[in-house]
Amino acid sequence: MLYIVFTTGKCNLKCKYCGGSFDQAIVPWSVKYDPGLLKNLIEKDNDAIVALYGGEPLLNIPFVEWILENVRAKHFVIQTNGLLAKSLDIKYWKMFDAVLFSIDGREEITDKYRGKGVYRRAVENARWLRENGYEGDLIARMTVTEDSDIYLDVKHLLELGVFSNVHWQLDVVWSDRWKAFEKWRDANYIPGLKRLKELWVKEASRGKVLGIAPFKAVVSQSIWGVYKGLPCGSGQESVSILTDGRVVACPIAVYEKWAQLGQLGKVGYVDLIDRVLIGEPCRSCPYYRYCGGRCLYAYKERLWGEEGFKKVCKATKAFIEIVLETVPRFLRLLDEGIISKEELYYPPFNNTVEVIP
């Protein structure tokens, strides 16, 4: 089970697509429960993965340090904007198997949505981690908007030479409708994915598997079956613990009643399984094996309406089709020993990369 642990509801940024900190009345800015209850829940699970989350998790460093020092888990992960990276001692960073930095690609794109200077500070701190001995999976986590060029932005982040993998999410879950999503999807995004696929295959043929996380994951799913249902596992293989002790199925569903699973100290590991499910039309769809419904929150809330949901679904299907075209080639590359399973297999565990953009 993946346990996404909120360290705070506060954030030091106010990104255009997010809005910054949570309301303190909903997600308090400090932990309000006995941390021992969290430790007890997690340590009952021999395969526990703990991901630190917020807000900005590094705004509560004492709690971050407490978890790393006191909670036994198989893997540790953190999602952060990276701006406060140097405030956490490098010895703690080395305890994380995966670190996700929020950065949206090129400098002008990142700074437009996250704030002036954010790109440079995030890249500087990512380099600081590497220079100081962090050898784990350092993942660039992009939010993709109407201003994004998926080919240019992903390629840019890969070429920085600091991130081992790049992942992206389309800003279509809770933001206002885009001015022209369909036009962007068909004229920009899908052609960009095709260019990115060509680059990925070209480099793999030379023996180098570029860290394009969604591509690697879908090919891995096709060959080895690395996940079941929703790739993120929300409500099935992943739960979130908010700072007030509430246990919810999805980390962004902090208000919604359908996501409430219980209260820390009053729920057990078994009680958390199979509480929230993706239904139709997704489960009967031939793409379901790969997308699993794409996003539990989007499936439940459908903030863009039914037609908007279908428009995003079309982008998902196009993405899957483009990636699956590469599977025969990658099977040959594996058979010929040009690349290895270890290079391609992704994610190695549920590291909070949602897989499907």
Secondary structure, 3 states (H helix, E strand, C coil): CEEEEECCCCCCCCCCCCCCCCCCCCCCCCCCCCHHHHHHHHHCCCCCEEEEECCCHHHHHHHHHHHHHHCCCCEEEEEECCCCHHHCCHHHHCCCCEEEEECCCCHHHHHHHHCCCHHHHHHHHHHHHHHCCCCCEEEEEEEECCCCCHHHHHHHHHHCCCCCEEEEEECCCCCCCCCCHHHHHHHHHHHHHHHHHHHHHHHHHCCCCCCEHHHHHHHHHHHHCCCCCCCCCECCCEEEECCCCEEECCCCCCCCHHHEEEECCCCCCHHHCCCCCCCCCCCCCCCHHHHCCCCHHHHHHCCCHHHHHHHHHHHHHHHHHHHHCCHHHHHHHHHCCCCCHHHHCCCCCCCCCCCCC
